[in-house]
Amino acid sequence: MAEFHFDPRTRREMDPEIPDLQKRINYDFDFENVVAEIFALLEKKTTLRGFRLAVVGRDHKKRPLLASPTMPRKGKASRCPLLSYPLPLTNDEVRYTFDVFAFETPQLNRPDSDLLEKCLDLLYQAVNKDYHERDHLSGLYNRHGFLPRMEKELEAAKAENQPLAALMMDLDHFKNVNDTYGHPVGDLVLFEFASVIADAAAGHGTVGRYGGEEFAAVLPGHGEQEAMELAEAIRLKTEKIKVWVDKAGGKFVAPTCSVGVSLFPGHGSDVETLIHFADLALYEAKNAGRNRVALYPLDAPEARLTKLKETVEAGELEPLRDLEGKCKILSLRGRDLVPGLPLAVAVDGPRLFMLDGQAKTVHLYDGKAKKFVADLGGPGEGPDQFEGPVDLAVTADGRALVVDAPSHVVKVFGPDGGFQGFIGGRDADGAPMFGYVKGTFNEPVAVALDGEGRVLVAERMNRRVQRFTAEGEFDGLEIPLDAVDVAPPYQPDPRDVAADGGGNVYVLDAGNSVVQKFDAAGAYVRSLGGPGPAGDAGRFKGVVALAVDRYGALASRLREAGAAVPAGAPGVVVTVEAGDVNRLQFFDVDGTYLGMVDFARLAEKLGRSVRPGRVTVTSQGNLYLVDQEGADVLQLSFAGG
């Protein structure tokens, strides 16, 4: 006789699989296996047949995610299910549905209904627990969800002595879609591309959105021929995508994709190496004209990699696009221009502002007069003094904005160095006041200007960015990182803020090793970068600072230096990593990796190591970078800069 459990909530006997599945969700969670067991339980104990868990896209289309073995053939599965149950997330948003396609009897009896209700509750718990590992646009695993599953598949392949393939897939010229038709159309294209990949790889492996328009797949049991055939199938199906932008006018987007393939054990035996070689193959597919599949050659890949490293050390950009050989570096301390301990730097034409953390002063150097002409602030608690300055920016009319974190304000100094007031909360007497309401600060950490001269301030304790007019009045824009649509798995930790010439706002979230991009209205656009190993180009480890070229000059300089910056790019995003990495990375404003300056490779040339800190971009396309280790400020210029 079957064992039953008693459920005091319903005062009914309960199948033993229910508490077992509950334990699996709570303590030993594997999403696919849990859903498969729920499907199997319903198949075994009810008259229902043909189950599907689907993801609901932002266009309200369903994309199959997981299905039971008794799902009808593809032709019949495309019709409407007989029953469809929404599985809301904890925020009441419906992103998943559970669909039933067939009955063995003409009606749903009470025992079947009771078990279905319990299984729906389990599915609700499972999708909510799994959701943080999903990309919220495509419904595929995000990087955090994909990489552990790839690691698991690779370990199984090693144990069973089986082949395995990795694919890296990228939409061709995707930036043109966003620039021409806008991000809503771009999101639809991404969703359709993700659906093609998921359909082609169903039953073959695991897929994920690796970042931006780049997707990844791991295919256990696939050797060279099987992997290339599946990659080619994805390429061909992508050619058939058609996203209408104007049906009456006959306008639509018809994307293509490039695919890179790597193999275990031929290319390597760890996740990072396989991703690396698949990415190199993808790069070769792009260079060969796009809309094609490439396998990174299996002939002595280690020797090819050694040659590749030698090419990089020689200062050539292809294919890793390292920029050290194209970068001129000047030490300002070596020119007697850096007093004290620099924390941040800003440039206004020939004038250089340097925040000295030791003296708690901003030193103003006039390049035309070739001398220091003023000191702003100084240690103290007075209105024109600093308790703990951490960042500064300079407005177009020459005013200096200095973040004084302990005072919870941004202090403003005029072009002549005189104190003009502060930005932030005020009490009834007009004195500085910290707080949580809009217009006040709680541990401000960074200040920046957007293309229209408005002031952006990032706060750590309130985990948000606020925007103020050029006159210092709160203009109503508040961007709380806690409410970011991508739902990062860790508590947001804003450390820096910047803006491009179009008013888009970029926030460095050090807690999640990501740069979040928002439009001028504060709506979330996308994430740039993301956590990754120290050697992973385009990912972050120990990211500490951020700058954005809002003038477009740096984009031109990098293009002259040989970096693959798209013509007409509105700007470049610069990120700074310290600690074990010590490098700058460059992205276009849509998050495409452009290149890096790795100071570890420059140590011999410079005669010392560099630990980079705050960075700023000038209107001429040059960079000024704080070197925390050498208590220095470095000027970096590219090509003719």
FENVENBEL-V593729 format. One record per backbone hydrogen bond with DSSP energy under -0.5 kcal/mol. NH is the residue of the N-H (numbers start at 1). CO is the residue of the C=O. E is the energy in kcal/mol with one decimal. If there is no record, write none. Layout:
# FENVENBEL-V593729
((NH & CO & E) (NH & CO & E))
This chain:
# FENVENBEL-V593729
((5 & 14 & -3.2) (7 & 5 & -0.5) (7 & 12 & -2.5) (8 & 6 & -0.7) (10 & 7 & -0.8) (11 & 7 & -2.3) (12 & 7 & -1.0) (14 & 5 & -4.3) (16 & 3 & -0.7) (18 & 15 & -1.3) (19 & 15 & -0.6) (20 & 16 & -1.3) (21 & 17 & -2.8) (22 & 18 & -2.3) (23 & 19 & -2.1) (24 & 20 & -2.0) (25 & 21 & -2.2) (26 & 22 & -2.1) (27 & 23 & -3.1) (28 & 23 & -0.8) (28 & 24 & -0.9) (34 & 30 & -2.8) (35 & 31 & -2.6) (36 & 32 & -2.4) (37 & 33 & -2.3) (38 & 34 & -2.1) (39 & 35 & -2.6) (40 & 36 & -2.4) (41 & 37 & -2.3) (42 & 38 & -2.1) (43 & 39 & -2.4) (44 & 40 & -2.2) (45 & 41 & -2.5) (46 & 42 & -1.6) (49 & 102 & -3.1) (52 & 99 & -2.0) (53 & 66 & -3.4) (54 & 52 & -0.6) (54 & 97 & -2.6) (55 & 63 & -2.8) (56 & 95 & -2.8) (57 & 55 & -0.7) (57 & 61 & -3.2) (60 & 57 & -2.0) (63 & 55 & -2.6) (65 & 53 & -2.9) (66 & 53 & -1.9) (68 & 51 & -2.5) (71 & 68 & -1.8) (76 & 73 & -0.8) (77 & 73 & -2.5) (78 & 74 & -1.1) (79 & 76 & -1.4) (82 & 100 & -1.5) (83 & 100 & -2.1) (85 & 98 & -3.0) (87 & 96 & -2.4) (88 & 86 & -0.5) (89 & 93 & -2.8) (92 & 89 & -2.4) (95 & 87 & -0.6) (95 & 93 & -0.8) (97 & 54 & -2.0) (98 & 85 & -2.9) (99 & 52 & -3.1) (99 & 97 & -0.5) (100 & 83 & -2.9) (101 & 49 & -0.7) (101 & 50 & -2.6) (102 & 49 & -2.1) (104 & 47 & -2.3) (109 & 107 & -0.7) (113 & 109 & -2.3) (114 & 110 & -2.6) (115 & 111 & -2.3) (116 & 112 & -2.5) (117 & 113 & -2.1) (118 & 114 & -1.8) (119 & 115 & -2.5) (120 & 116 & -2.4) (121 & 117 & -1.6) (122 & 118 & -1.8) (123 & 119 & -2.6) (124 & 120 & -2.4) (125 & 121 & -2.0) (126 & 122 & -2.6) (127 & 123 & -2.8) (128 & 124 & -1.7) (129 & 125 & -2.1) (130 & 126 & -2.2) (131 & 127 & -1.4) (133 & 130 & -1.8) (134 & 131 & -2.0) (135 & 140 & -3.7) (139 & 135 & -2.4) (141 & 207 & -1.0) (142 & 133 & -2.6) (146 & 142 & -3.0) (147 & 143 & -2.1) (148 & 144 & -0.6) (149 & 145 & -0.8) (150 & 146 & -2.3) (151 & 147 & -2.5) (152 & 148 & -2.1) (153 & 149 & -2.3) (154 & 150 & -2.5) (155 & 151 & -2.3) (156 & 152 & -1.9) (157 & 153 & -2.1) (158 & 154 & -2.2) (159 & 155 & -2.3) (160 & 156 & -2.2) (161 & 157 & -0.6) (161 & 158 & -0.8) (162 & 157 & -2.4) (164 & 264 & -1.5) (165 & 219 & -1.6) (166 & 262 & -2.6) (167 & 217 & -2.7) (168 & 260 & -2.4) (169 & 215 & -3.4) (170 & 258 & -2.3) (171 & 213 & -1.1) (172 & 256 & -2.6) (174 & 171 & -0.8) (176 & 173 & -0.7) (177 & 173 & -0.7) (177 & 174 & -0.8) (178 & 174 & -1.6) (179 & 175 & -2.7) (180 & 176 & -2.3) (181 & 177 & -2.9) (182 & 177 & -0.7) (182 & 178 & -1.5) (186 & 182 & -1.8) (187 & 183 & -3.0) (188 & 184 & -1.6) (189 & 185 & -2.2) (190 & 186 & -2.3) (191 & 187 & -2.4) (192 & 188 & -2.4) (193 & 189 & -2.5) (194 & 190 & -2.7) (195 & 191 & -2.0) (196 & 192 & -2.1) (197 & 193 & -2.3) (198 & 194 & -2.7) (199 & 195 & -2.6) (200 & 196 & -2.5) (201 & 197 & -2.4) (202 & 198 & -0.8) (202 & 199 & -0.5) (204 & 201 & -2.7) (205 & 201 & -1.6) (206 & 218 & -1.8) (208 & 216 & -2.6) (209 & 141 & -2.7) (210 & 208 & -0.8) (210 & 214 & -1.4) (211 & 214 & -1.7) (214 & 211 & -2.5) (215 & 169 & -3.2) (216 & 208 & -2.9) (217 & 167 & -1.9) (218 & 206 & -2.6) (219 & 165 & -3.1) (220 & 218 & -0.6) (221 & 163 & -2.6) (222 & 219 & -1.4) (223 & 221 & -0.6) (227 & 223 & -2.4) (228 & 224 & -2.5) (229 & 225 & -2.3) (230 & 226 & -2.2) (231 & 227 & -2.6) (232 & 228 & -2.4) (233 & 229 & -2.1) (234 & 230 & -2.1) (235 & 231 & -2.2) (236 & 232 & -2.6) (237 & 233 & -2.4) (238 & 234 & -2.2) (239 & 235 & -1.5) (240 & 236 & -0.6) (240 & 237 & -0.9) (241 & 238 & -1.6) (243 & 253 & -2.5) (244 & 242 & -0.6) (245 & 251 & -2.2) (246 & 251 & -2.1) (250 & 246 & -0.7) (250 & 247 & -0.8) (251 & 246 & -2.6) (253 & 243 & -3.1) (254 & 252 & -0.5) (258 & 170 & -2.5) (259 & 292 & -2.1) (260 & 168 & -3.0) (261 & 294 & -2.2) (262 & 166 & -2.2) (264 & 164 & -3.2) (267 & 263 & -3.2) (268 & 263 & -0.7) (274 & 270 & -2.2) (275 & 271 & -2.7) (276 & 272 & -2.2) (277 & 273 & -2.6) (278 & 274 & -2.3) (279 & 275 & -2.4) (280 & 276 & -2.2) (281 & 277 & -2.3) (282 & 278 & -2.3) (283 & 279 & -2.3) (284 & 280 & -2.2) (285 & 281 & -2.3) (286 & 282 & -2.2) (287 & 283 & -2.5) (288 & 284 & -1.8) (289 & 286 & -1.6) (290 & 285 & -2.2) (294 & 259 & -2.6) (296 & 261 & -2.1) (300 & 298 & -1.1) (301 & 298 & -0.5) (304 & 300 & -2.0) (305 & 301 & -2.5) (306 & 302 & -2.4) (307 & 303 & -2.3) (308 & 304 & -2.2) (309 & 305 & -2.5) (310 & 306 & -2.1) (311 & 307 & -2.0) (312 & 308 & -2.0) (313 & 309 & -2.6) (314 & 310 & -1.4) (315 & 312 & -2.0) (316 & 311 & -1.8) (321 & 317 & -4.9) (323 & 596 & -3.5) (326 & 323 & -1.2) (327 & 324 & -1.5) (328 & 637 & -2.9) (330 & 635 & -2.3) (332 & 330 & -0.6) (332 & 633 & -2.8) (335 & 332 & -0.6) (336 & 333 & -2.0) (337 & 332 & -2.5) (339 & 337 & -0.5) (342 & 340 & -0.6) (343 & 355 & -2.8) (344 & 355 & -0.8) (346 & 353 & -2.3) (348 & 351 & -2.8) (351 & 348 & -2.4) (352 & 365 & -2.8) (353 & 346 & -3.1) (354 & 352 & -0.5) (354 & 363 & -2.3) (355 & 344 & -2.8) (356 & 354 & -0.7) (356 & 361 & -3.5) (357 & 341 & -3.0) (357 & 355 & -0.8) (360 & 356 & -1.3) (361 & 356 & -1.6) (362 & 376 & -2.4) (363 & 354 & -2.7) (363 & 361 & -0.6) (364 & 374 & -2.8) (365 & 352 & -3.0) (365 & 363 & -0.6) (366 & 371 & -2.8) (367 & 350 & -2.2) (367 & 365 & -0.7) (370 & 366 & -1.6) (371 & 366 & -1.5) (373 & 364 & -2.5) (374 & 364 & -1.2) (376 & 362 & -3.0) (378 & 360 & -1.3) (379 & 359 & -0.6) (380 & 386 & -1.6) (385 & 382 & -1.9) (386 & 378 & -3.2) (390 & 403 & -2.3) (391 & 403 & -0.8) (393 & 401 & -1.9) (395 & 399 & -2.5) (398 & 395 & -1.9) (400 & 413 & -2.2) (401 & 393 & -3.2) (402 & 400 & -0.5) (402 & 411 & -2.8) (403 & 391 & -2.8) (404 & 402 & -0.6) (404 & 409 & -2.4) (405 & 388 & -1.5) (405 & 403 & -0.7) (407 & 404 & -0.6) (408 & 404 & -0.9) (408 & 405 & -1.2) (409 & 404 & -1.3) (410 & 423 & -2.3) (411 & 402 & -2.9) (411 & 409 & -0.5) (412 & 421 & -3.0) (413 & 400 & -2.4) (414 & 418 & -3.5) (417 & 414 & -2.5) (420 & 412 & -3.2) (421 & 412 & -1.0) (423 & 410 & -3.1) (427 & 431 & -2.4) (430 & 427 & -2.0) (433 & 425 & -1.9) (435 & 441 & -1.4) (440 & 437 & -1.7) (441 & 433 & -0.5) (445 & 458 & -2.9) (446 & 458 & -1.2) (448 & 456 & -2.1) (450 & 454 & -2.0) (451 & 500 & -1.0) (453 & 450 & -1.9) (455 & 468 & -2.5) (456 & 448 & -3.2) (457 & 466 & -2.5) (458 & 446 & -2.1) (459 & 464 & -2.6) (460 & 443 & -2.4) (461 & 442 & -1.0) (462 & 442 & -0.8) (464 & 459 & -1.1) (465 & 479 & -1.7) (466 & 457 & -2.4) (467 & 477 & -1.9) (468 & 455 & -2.9) (469 & 473 & -3.0) (472 & 469 & -1.9) (475 & 467 & -2.1) (478 & 476 & -0.6) (479 & 465 & -3.2) (480 & 478 & -0.6) (481 & 463 & -2.1) (481 & 479 & -0.6) (482 & 463 & -0.7) (483 & 480 & -1.3) (484 & 481 & -1.6) (487 & 484 & -1.8) (495 & 508 & -2.5) (496 & 508 & -0.8) (498 & 506 & -2.1) (500 & 504 & -1.6) (503 & 500 & -1.6) (505 & 518 & -2.5) (506 & 498 & -3.1) (507 & 516 & -2.6) (508 & 496 & -2.5) (509 & 507 & -0.8) (509 & 514 & -2.8) (510 & 493 & -2.1) (510 & 508 & -0.9) (512 & 509 & -0.8) (514 & 509 & -1.9) (515 & 528 & -2.3) (516 & 507 & -2.7) (516 & 514 & -0.5) (517 & 526 & -3.0) (518 & 505 & -3.1) (519 & 523 & -2.6) (522 & 519 & -2.2) (525 & 517 & -3.2) (526 & 517 & -1.1) (528 & 515 & -3.0) (530 & 513 & -0.7) (531 & 512 & -0.5) (532 & 540 & -1.7) (536 & 533 & -2.1) (537 & 535 & -0.9) (539 & 536 & -1.7) (540 & 530 & -3.3) (544 & 576 & -3.0) (545 & 576 & -1.2) (547 & 574 & -2.3) (549 & 572 & -3.1) (550 & 548 & -1.2) (556 & 552 & -1.4) (557 & 553 & -2.2) (558 & 554 & -2.8) (559 & 555 & -1.9) (560 & 556 & -2.2) (561 & 557 & -1.7) (562 & 558 & -0.5) (562 & 559 & -1.0) (563 & 558 & -2.5) (565 & 563 & -2.2) (566 & 564 & -0.5) (569 & 566 & -2.0) (573 & 587 & -3.0) (574 & 547 & -3.2) (575 & 585 & -2.4) (576 & 545 & -2.3) (577 & 583 & -2.5) (578 & 542 & -2.3) (580 & 578 & -0.5) (581 & 578 & -1.2) (583 & 577 & -1.6) (584 & 597 & -2.5) (585 & 575 & -1.9) (586 & 595 & -2.8) (587 & 573 & -2.3) (588 & 592 & -2.1) (589 & 571 & -0.7) (591 & 588 & -2.3) (594 & 586 & -3.4) (595 & 586 & -1.2) (596 & 321 & -1.0) (597 & 584 & -2.4) (599 & 582 & -1.8) (599 & 597 & -0.7) (600 & 582 & -0.5) (601 & 598 & -0.8) (603 & 599 & -0.6) (603 & 600 & -0.6) (606 & 602 & -2.8) (607 & 603 & -1.8) (608 & 603 & -1.0) (612 & 610 & -0.6) (613 & 626 & -2.5) (614 & 343 & -0.6) (616 & 624 & -1.9) (618 & 622 & -2.7) (621 & 618 & -1.7) (623 & 636 & -2.7) (624 & 616 & -2.2) (625 & 634 & -3.0) (626 & 614 & -2.7) (627 & 632 & -3.1) (628 & 611 & -2.8) (628 & 626 & -0.8) (631 & 627 & -0.7) (632 & 627 & -1.9) (634 & 625 & -3.3) (635 & 330 & -2.9) (636 & 623 & -2.6) (636 & 634 & -0.6) (637 & 328 & -2.1) (639 & 326 & -0.9) (641 & 638 & -2.8))
